[in-house]
């Protein structure tokens, strides 16, 4: 499988190949962040003549969006997000300048907190921190416990972190 790089609204995005369509052409990533901060799933995305064709569908009607950090300008834990009972979750990190966000998970409601690795959408690279804006997702079957995205270092700009939880 090979990833596909595509420029959307002046921003280069990498879409990981996730399978093959019935016609034998590759299928690309599900769940991308779109301009304006909206999210959508992608079904049947394929390459035709070196162009991606998208069939957008609405985000799960029963998914839940939570804001953990909202344009913060300092270090801090932020809000927590209960992931228990959800099948998957995506984390949208928005860093406007220079900061570090550390991904943390607790199975005892924040008494003990562990650093957790999330996969970067587009590359699949697992990271425990983010130093630039990006979309991350939990590996399968890891959505348990309470999650937070702690701003662990701050120099300038603003930081926002949103989580979309999906029950199926």
C-alpha positions as CSV (number, residue, x, y, z in Angstrom):
1,X,0.0,0.0,0.0
2,X,1.1,3.5,-0.7
3,X,0.0,6.8,0.8
4,X,-1.4,9.6,-1.4
5,X,-0.3,13.2,-1.0
6,X,-2.8,15.9,-2.1
7,X,-3.0,19.7,-1.8
8,X,-6.3,20.8,-0.4
9,X,-6.9,24.6,0.0
10,X,-3.2,25.2,-0.1
11,X,-2.4,22.6,2.6
12,X,-0.5,19.4,1.7
13,X,-2.3,16.4,3.2
14,X,-1.2,12.8,3.2
15,X,-4.0,10.2,3.0
16,X,-3.0,6.7,4.1
17,X,-4.1,3.8,1.8
18,X,-6.5,1.6,3.7
19,X,-7.6,-1.0,1.2
20,X,-8.7,-1.7,-2.3
21,X,-12.1,-0.8,-4.0
22,X,-14.1,-3.4,-5.9
23,X,-12.7,-2.0,-9.1
24,X,-9.1,-2.8,-7.8
25,X,-8.2,0.8,-7.2
26,X,-6.8,1.9,-3.8
27,X,-9.0,3.3,-1.0
28,X,-7.7,6.1,1.1
29,X,-8.2,7.4,4.7
30,X,-11.4,7.6,6.6
31,X,-11.9,10.6,8.8
32,X,-10.1,13.8,7.8
33,X,-10.1,17.3,9.0
34,X,-11.5,19.8,6.5
35,X,-11.1,23.5,6.1
36,X,-13.0,25.5,8.8
37,X,-12.4,22.7,11.4
38,X,-15.3,20.5,10.3
39,X,-14.8,16.7,10.1
40,X,-16.2,14.2,7.8
41,X,-15.8,10.5,7.0
42,X,-14.8,9.4,3.5
43,X,-16.2,6.4,1.9
44,X,-15.1,4.9,-1.4
45,X,-12.2,7.4,-1.9
46,X,-10.1,6.3,-4.8
47,X,-7.5,7.5,-7.2
48,X,-8.6,8.1,-10.9
49,X,-6.0,9.6,-13.2
50,X,-3.9,10.5,-10.2
51,X,-6.7,12.5,-8.6
52,X,-8.6,11.6,-5.4
53,X,-12.3,11.2,-5.8
54,X,-14.2,11.8,-2.5
55,X,-17.6,10.6,-1.5
56,X,-18.3,12.5,1.7
57,X,-20.8,11.3,4.3
58,X,-21.9,13.1,7.4
59,X,-20.1,12.5,10.7
60,X,-21.8,9.8,12.7
61,X,-25.1,11.3,14.0
62,X,-24.3,9.8,17.4
63,X,-20.7,10.9,17.6
64,X,-19.8,13.4,20.3
65,X,-17.5,16.4,19.9
66,X,-15.7,17.6,23.1
67,X,-13.3,20.6,23.5
68,X,-10.4,19.9,25.8
69,X,-8.4,23.0,25.2
70,X,-10.0,26.2,23.7
71,X,-7.5,28.8,22.4
72,X,-5.3,28.5,25.5
73,X,-2.2,30.6,25.9
74,X,-0.4,28.8,28.7
75,X,0.6,25.3,29.9
76,X,-2.1,23.3,31.6
77,X,-4.1,20.1,31.9
78,X,-7.3,21.3,30.2
79,X,-10.5,19.3,30.3
80,X,-10.7,15.5,30.3
81,X,-12.8,13.3,28.0
82,X,-14.3,10.0,29.1
83,X,-13.7,7.4,26.3
84,X,-15.3,4.4,28.1
85,X,-17.9,2.8,25.8
86,X,-16.7,4.4,22.6
87,X,-15.3,2.3,19.7
88,X,-12.9,5.0,18.3
89,X,-11.8,8.6,18.8
90,X,-10.1,11.3,16.8
91,X,-8.1,14.1,18.3
92,X,-7.8,17.4,16.4
93,X,-4.8,19.5,17.7
94,X,-4.5,23.1,16.6
95,X,-1.3,24.9,17.4
96,X,-0.9,28.4,15.9
97,X,2.7,29.0,16.8
98,X,5.1,27.2,19.3
99,X,3.8,24.7,21.9
100,X,3.8,21.0,22.8
101,X,0.7,19.0,23.6
102,X,1.2,15.7,25.5
103,X,-1.4,12.9,25.1
104,X,-2.4,11.3,28.4
105,X,-4.7,8.5,29.5
106,X,-5.9,7.4,32.9
107,X,-7.9,4.3,33.8
108,X,-8.7,5.6,37.3
109,X,-10.2,9.0,36.5
110,X,-7.0,11.0,36.6
111,X,-5.5,9.7,39.8
112,X,-2.7,8.0,37.8
113,X,-2.0,9.4,34.3
114,X,0.1,7.7,31.6
115,X,1.5,9.1,28.4
116,X,-0.3,7.4,25.5
117,X,0.7,7.2,21.8
118,X,-1.7,8.3,19.2
119,X,-1.4,7.7,15.4
120,X,-1.0,10.7,13.1
121,X,-3.6,10.7,10.4
122,X,-1.9,10.5,7.0
123,X,1.3,8.8,8.2
124,X,0.2,6.4,10.9
125,X,3.2,7.4,12.9
126,X,2.6,7.0,16.6
127,X,3.4,10.0,18.8
128,X,3.0,10.9,22.4
129,X,3.2,14.6,21.8
130,X,2.2,17.1,19.1
131,X,4.3,20.2,18.3
132,X,2.2,21.2,15.2
133,X,-1.4,21.1,14.2
134,X,-2.7,17.7,13.1
135,X,-5.3,15.0,13.3
136,X,-4.6,12.0,15.5
137,X,-6.5,8.8,16.3
138,X,-6.4,6.1,19.0
139,X,-5.2,2.7,17.9
140,X,-8.1,0.1,17.7
141,X,-9.4,-1.0,21.1
142,X,-7.5,1.6,23.1
143,X,-10.4,3.9,23.7
144,X,-10.9,3.2,27.4
145,X,-10.4,5.5,30.4
146,X,-10.2,9.2,30.6
147,X,-8.1,11.2,28.1
148,X,-6.6,14.6,28.3
149,X,-4.3,16.6,26.0
150,X,-2.0,18.5,28.3
151,X,-0.2,21.6,27.1
152,X,3.1,20.7,28.5
153,X,5.2,23.5,26.9
154,X,4.2,26.9,25.6
155,X,6.1,29.7,23.9
156,X,3.6,31.6,21.8
157,X,0.3,31.4,19.9
158,X,-2.9,29.6,20.9
159,X,-3.7,25.9,21.3
160,X,-7.0,24.2,20.8
161,X,-7.7,20.4,21.1
162,X,-11.0,18.8,20.1
163,X,-12.0,15.1,20.4
164,X,-14.7,13.4,18.4
165,X,-15.8,10.1,19.9
166,X,-17.6,7.5,17.9
167,X,-19.7,4.7,19.5
168,X,-19.3,2.3,16.6
